Amino acid sequence: MASIDQHSATERPFPPKQYQSLFAMPLSPAELREHQARYLSMPEYRYGPAARLLFWTADKVFPQGRSFEFFAFVELVARVPYMAWEHVGHIAQTQNHRDHEFDRKIQDRVLLARDEQDNEFWHLLIMEEACEQVGYERRWFFDKLFPQILSVVYYHLSWLLFVVRPNWSYQLNRDFEDHAMRQYARFVEEHPEFDEMAWESRYRGDYGFHATVGDMLRQIAHDEEQHKLHSEAFIRRGARFSRRTG
């Protein structure tokens, strides 16, 4: 073993390398408008049965359609699959803790799931803040209790699908995120006044600065597309944990 240099022993070590969020760099207003136009021009997509049931439920709970309260509901549920995948990843790490290289690959997926979960968390807080700003009166069952019940059901469904056949879990999330992306794009299209409204929020320092409410919503739509693309990537490469691909 090499001897320790006395000078270096008195210096502070380098800090550990930090995970860089995939959602840390907001897009410009021009880029956001280009993406919104693309989302609006996409052909209709046929979702799976479980996703269609979720969307039907949301339509019944919020018959008023696209609104800040609708998206608060969506974002509360949207975090759930990433929580389930992080949990499954920790279980896989426990079972394979002696295989250091494999465990490190699993950790990369855990970090991605946590990053996506955090991104959805900021969406949720922003939508909840918007509900307060517009004076939305919350319903005890449909706005408070029911979303919690649905989140628990969705968590266990995402977890079970991953255990049985991981592709199914990612396919369900792909459908959910594709739908959310399109809904946000249409919401902005339906409300051109959002481009005249300054976005004032206590979460700009956490999520990223956008001058208008319209651009903030377009950025969220783009985030949802990134979530969708990540799920599609795992579907293509093989969703189950693998020593070859992670």
Secondary structure, 3 states (H helix, E strand, C coil): CCCCCHHHHCCCCCCCCCCCCCCCCCCCHHHHHHHHHHHHHCCCCCCCHHHHHHHHHHHHHCCCCCCHHHHHHHHHHHCHHHHHHHHHHHHHHHHCCCCHHHHHHHHHHHHHHHHHHHHHHHHHHHHHHHHHHCCCCCCHHHHHHHHHHHHHHHHHHHHHHHHHCHHHHHHHHHHHHHHHHHHHHHHHHHCHHHHHCECCCCCHHHHCCCCEHHHHHHHHHHHHHHHHHHHHHHHHHCCCCCCCCC
